[in-house]
Amino acid sequence: MAIRSNALVTRKKGSRSGALRFRCAVVAISFGSYAWSDAIDDIKPGEWYEVPNSKLATVQPSPVPPGTNGTESVMLAWSGGAFDNKRDRLIIWGGGHGNYSGNEVYVFDVNTLKWSRVSDPSLNVGGDEQSGLYPDGNPRSRHTYNYVQYVPSIDRFCTFGGGAMYPTGAFGSNKNLCFDFEARKWTQMANAIATGIGSISARDPETGLIWVQASGNNGAFAQWDAAKDTWTKFSSYPKGWFEYYYTAAAGRAKFLALGMNKVIQWDLVNPQNTPIEIATTGDNQIVAVNNPGFAYQSKTGYFMAWNGGADVYALDVLAKKWLKVPLAATNKVIPTAAQQYGTYGRFQYVASRDVFIVVNRTTESVYLFRPSVLPIVSIKDGKPVPRSGKVRIEILNGTQPAFNSDIPVVGGLVTRGALSCRILSPNSGLLFAQNISESPQGSLVVRMEKGRLQGGTTTSGAYFLQILQGDQPILSRRFNVIR
């Protein structure tokens, strides 16, 4: 038996078959050159990758629903997206006003690098625009800005009300509608109390709670607990009108809005407190952009922003400083210009693969970016603990390692709080899961008996290793066991 993965394979001489078990260990050491396992893992730090044959337009409905701009408007018409971190899929949904009537949902699968349309558009797009629904009970097409999110606690994609409904754009709705990917249908949850055209939202990766800042005059700042389906208002925007030129991201117990030459911060520990404007230093030219791509990188604690082209900016919210992420000398890909009306949630962090994903137009490619190694923000007890190293996968013969394979961890693992290790089958079936603790030396260790794999029938085949921080994968690597 041997293990093959995206790194060196070592066989221990003289080993015999016997009681076998896996051990997953994260070791804090340096590493050299290596080979990766697929196209995404081939992306070097500081490189962009243009995904071949990745235009959403190839899966648009036929005939195309009514509207002046057709399916192009699912991105063009002030519309964003979200990221399904359970299935690793970018979700695109938009349109509205006179631009487009279609309300179909699109997803881009990071594992297959393919688009699919997971629902069909409503056939009757008449009815009462003010209701926010088409006659079939499904949501009317709308500009989605930054008020749509994937919600893991209920495994649904949700729109927290909305504005600029098809066809006139004159009405909004407070109906909180969520799409169930398994049932392929929309359901209505408790009405949103923070909504409106251009509202911003984000999911706190620590708690899973949804936070929304409503647009308009003295817009509400509210929390939605999807598991309980309850909304709680904490404050109103104190400076009057909240414009629709921002994109939000949440992390490190902060909710940040970026746009209009401002970085605005809400404290999620004390959400009733007045938000503050942060004066940032460094490479802060991205602050002048309206509706940029903006996402939290859970691996490092940085907030990352993008507005077309190859430049990505990282905000250290503790130091209030921006850094332009260095590009690799080997980078040959420059993404297209950002959509003129905004990127919003079409720029997302894929935690399981440590890359960012973005798409600008239905007729253009999807792009992926792996950030260069940046200084680690505080990780443990308020102090930086860098973890460049590797993951070691071992099969043991009794108590002795029979085979091992080292998988590099580019940039190290950022660990804060409880960690766990999972091994998955090629079709994402869970084969093993266990909480793991951190040793004083900074290594992470978990052991698994042979019988826990595929019911004990075999240990051969392809597997996926994941290290998780709470419910967020911070490392995912594929490896093969060959008998």
N, C-alpha and C positions, 0 to 999 in steps of 0.2 A: 504494500500500500504506500502511496505517496501523496503529498499535497502539492498542487500547482496553484499559484496565485499570481498577483501582479508584482512579484518580487522573487528573490533568490529562494530556491528549494534546497533543503539540506536533508540528507538521509543518514540516520545513525546506523553504523554497521553493527551487524550481529543481532538486530532486533527481531523478535518473533511475534506472531499473532497472539493475542491474548485479550485481556480486559482493556479496552481502549477508551479514552476520554479526551475531550477537547479542553484546552486551557486558552483563554483569551487574555493576553497581557499587553498593557500599554506601557512601554519602557521609555524613560526620559534619556535618550541618547541621540547623538547625531547620526546622519546617514549620508550615503553618496548617491551614485547614479542608480537608476532602476527602470523597469519596464512596467507599463500599466496594462489594465485588463480590457478597456473599451475606449470608445471615442471620447467620452467625457473625461475619464481619468487620464487620457493623453494630453489634456490641456495643462500646460505648465503654468506656474504662478506668474501672473502678469500678462497672460495671453487671452485673447478673444477667440472664439470659435464660431463660425457661421455654419449652422446646421443645414446640410444639403436637403433639397426637396422638402422644405419646411414652410410652405406658404399656406396660410389658412384658407385662402380662396379655393383651394383644390377640394375642400369638403363642404362648400356652401350649398344650400338647398337649391333644388331646381323644380319648379320655377323660383326665381328670386322674389321674395315678398316686396310689396310696394314701398316706394320711398325715392327721394330725389338722388340719393347717392348709392343705393344698394348696400350689399354686405360690407363694403368698405367702411360704412359708418359704425360698425361694431367697435372700431378703434378711432375712427376719424371724429365722430360726433361727441366730443367731450366725454369719452368713455375709457374706463380702466379695466381692472381685473382683480384676481385674487389667486392664492396658491393653495392647492389641496395637498397638505403635507402627509396625509395618509397614503395617497396613491402617487405622490410626486407628479402632480399635474398643474400646469398653469391654466387658469380658468378665464375665459374671455366672454363678456356679455355686455352689450351696449346697443346704441342706436338712438331712437326717439326723435322727438320734434317732427319736422317734415322729412328728416334725413332717411329714416328707415323704420319700417314697422315690424321687422322680424324680431322675435323674442327667443330664438334658439340659443342653446348653450354650447360653447366650444371648449375643448380641452386639448392641451398639448402635453403628451406623456413624456417625461424626461427619460424614462427607461427605454422606451421604444423610439424616441425622437420622431413621433408622428402626431399629427392632428387628427381629431375625430369630432364629429358633431353628436352630442349625447342627448339632444332633444330636437324635435322638429318644430318649426314656427307655427303659431296659430294661423288657421286658415281664414277665420273671420276677424278682421282687424278694425271693425266698427265698434258700435256700442258706446257706452258712457265714458268719455275720456277722464272725467273727474273721479271716477271710481278707482282708477289705477289698474283696472282689469279689462281684458278682452271678454267677449261673451262666453268663451269656454272656461272662464275662471282663472286663466293663467295671466301673469303680469303683463301689462302693456310695455312695449319697448320704450326705453328712456335713455337719457344721458346718465351714465353711471358714475362719472367722476371718481371719487374715492370713498363712496359709501357702500361698497360691496365687499364681503369677506367670506372666506371659508371658515366654518366654525366646527372644530374637531369634536367638541363635547356632544354635538348632535349629528355629526358627520353630514353637514349640509352647507350649501352655498347660499348666502342670504343677501338680500337687498333691504336696507333699513329705510323703508319708504322710498322717496325719490321725487324727481322733478323732470320737467321738459318731456312730458308724455307725448306719444304719437297720437294725433298728427299735428296739433297746433302748438304744443309746448307751453300752453297757457296754464296748465294745472299740474299740481303735485299730489302726492299721496303719502299718508303715514302708515300704510299697510306694510308690515314686516313679513316678507314672503321668502320662503326658503326652498331650494331645490334639493330633493332627495336623489342621490346618484343611483342608489340601488333600485328604488321604485320608479325612477325616471318621471317624477311628478313634483309639482309645486304644492306647498302647504302654507297656510297662514299662521303666524305666531302672534304674540301680543303686539299691538300697535306700537310703533316707535315713538318715543317722546323727544328724540333729537333727530331731526330730519330736515330736508329741504334741498333745493338745487345747490350743488357744490359742497354739501356737507362732507366732512372727513371722518375716517374711522380707522381703527387698528385693533388687532388682537394682542393682548398682553401675553407674551410667551411663557411667563412665569405662572400666571393664574388661569389662563385660557379665557378670561373675561373680555368682552367686546366693549370698546370705548368709542363714543361718537361725539364730535363737536359739530353742532348744527350751524348752518350758515344763516345769514339774515341778521336782523336787529336783535342784539342781546341773545344770540342763539344759545341753547342749552348745552351743557356738557354733561353727558349721561353715560351710565354703564348698563350693559345688557348681560345678564346671567342666563345664557341660553338653556342650560340644564334645568333651571327653575322657570324659565320664560318670564323673567321679571326685569323691569326697567327701573333704574334709580337715577333721578336727577340730582347733581351735586352743586352746580353753579350755573350762572349765565355769563356769557362773554362780557367782560366789564367795560370794553371800549366801544360799545355800540355795535356797528355793523361788522359781522364777520364775513369777509369776502370769500369767493370761491376760487382762489388762486393758490391753494395750499395742497400739499400731500402730507399724510400723517404716517408715523411709524411709532411702535411702542417697544420698550425694552429697558432693562435696568430700573424698573419701577417708574419710568417716565413715559409720557405721551408727548411726542414732538410734532410740530407742524412746520413745514419748510416751504417758503415762497414769499414773494413780494418784499424781498430784501430783509426777511425776518426769519429767525428761529424762535418759535414760541414753545414754552415748556409747561406742561401740567404735571404735578406731583401725584402719582397714583397711590401713594401711601396716604396722602392727605388731599384727596380729590376735590374737597370743598374749598381749598385754597385758591387764591387768584393766580391765574397763569402768569408767567413772567417771560419777557423777551430777553434772550441771551445774546450778548454781543460776542461774536466769535472772531477768532484770529486765524492766522495761517492761510492756507489756500482756499479762501472762503468765497471765491467768485461764484460758486454754485448757488449761493444764497440769493442772488439777484434773479434767479430763474423762477418763473411761475409754473406750478403744477409739474415739478420734476418727478423722475423716478426716485423713490425714497424707501429704504427697507433696512431692517435691523439684522445685523449679522450675529447670531447667537453664539457662534464659535469664539468671537473675539470681543464682543461687547461694543463694537463700532456701529454707528448709523451710517449707511452708505447711500450716496446720491449720484444720479446720472442724468444727463440731458443731451444724449446723442453723441456720436463719435466714440472715440476710444477712452476718453477721460472719465475716471470714476473718483469720487471724493469720499473720504472717510472722516466722520466727526467723532472725536473723543469728547463725549458730553461732559465728562468730569473736568477735563482741562479746558473745555470750550474752544477747542482748536480743530481746524480742518487740515487734513493731509491729502494731497493728490496721490492716489495709489500708483506706484511706479509700474510702467509697462516693461515687459521683458524685451530684450534686444531681439528675441526671436519672433515677436508678435508681428503678424502680417495682415491681420484682419482689423478693419475699422468699420464698426456698425454704421448703419444709415442714420440720417438726421432724426431727431426726436419728432414725434407727431406735433404739429404746430399748436394744437389746443391742449397738449399735456400728455404725460406718460402715466401718471397715477400708479395704480397697482399692476401695470404691465411690466414693471421691474420688480423682481422678487428674488429672495434668497432661498436656494435649495439646500437646506441644512444637511441632508443625507449625503450630498455629493460635494458640498463646500464650493458651490458655484452660484453666480447670479444669472438670471435668465431675463431676457427682455425681447419684446417684439413691438415694432412700430406701425406696421401696416399689414393689411390682409394679403397684399401682393408682394410682400418682402419676407425675407428669411427670419427665423428665430436666431438669436445670438446668445452665447453663453460666455461667462467671464470668470476666471479663477483669480482672485486677488493675490497680489504679491504679499509676502510675509510683512506684516506691520508690527510695530511695538505693541505688546499685549497691554490692554487696559486692565485695571485692577481686577483680580479674579477671586482671591481668597483673603478673607479678613482685611479687605481694603488694600491689599498689597499685590503687586504683580508677581505672578508665578509662571514664567514661560515654560512651555512643554513641547519643544521640538523633539521628535523621536519616531517611534515606529510601533506598530501593533504586531505582536508575535502570536501566530496561530500554531498550536502544537497538538499532535496526537501522542498520547502517552501509552506505553506498554507497561502496565502496572504502575509503578511510581516513576519510571524512567521515560524521558522523551524519546519516541521512536522517529518522529519526523517533525520538522518545523519549517515555517515560512515567515519571513519578515516583510511587513507591508509598511512602506513609509507613510508618515503623517505630515503632509506639507503644512508648515506653520504651527504645528503642534496642536494639542487639544486644550481648549479652554474649559476648565471644570469649575462649576460652582454649584454645590448642593449634591443631592442624591444622583448616583449614576447607575446604569444597568447595562447589561450586555444581552444581545439577542442573536440567535442564528436562525436564518430563514431559508426556506427552500426556493428554487428558481421561480415558482409561482407565488412567492411571498407568503407561503404557509409558515406559521411559527413552529419551529422545532424545539427551541430551548430559550428560556428567559430566566435571568437571575439578577438580583441586585448585587452590586459590587461596591466595595469600600476602597478607600484610598490609603495606601500604606504610607508610613512616614517618609519613605524614599520617593513617593510620587508615582509608584507603579499601580496598575489596576489589574487584578487577577480574578478569573472565574474558571471553575472546572466543570466539565460535563462528562458523564458516563456515556459509553457507546450506545447503550440501549435507549437513550433518550432521542437518538436520531432516527427519524422515519420508522418509529416503532421497533427499532432494533434489527430491522431486516437487512440493512446494509449501511456502510459508512461511505460508500462511493457516490460520487456525483458532484453537482455544482451547489454551492451554498453562498449565502450572504452573511457577513458579519456586521452588526451594528452596535455602536456605543451610543447610549442615549443620556441626555441631560433632562430629567423630568420626562415629558412626552416628546421632546425634540431630539431627533437623531443628530449627533454632532460628528459622526463618522460612519461611513458605509463603504464596505469593500467586498468584492466578490472573490471567492477562492474555490478551487476544485480539489476534491479528494478522490484519488484513483487507487483502486485496490490492485 
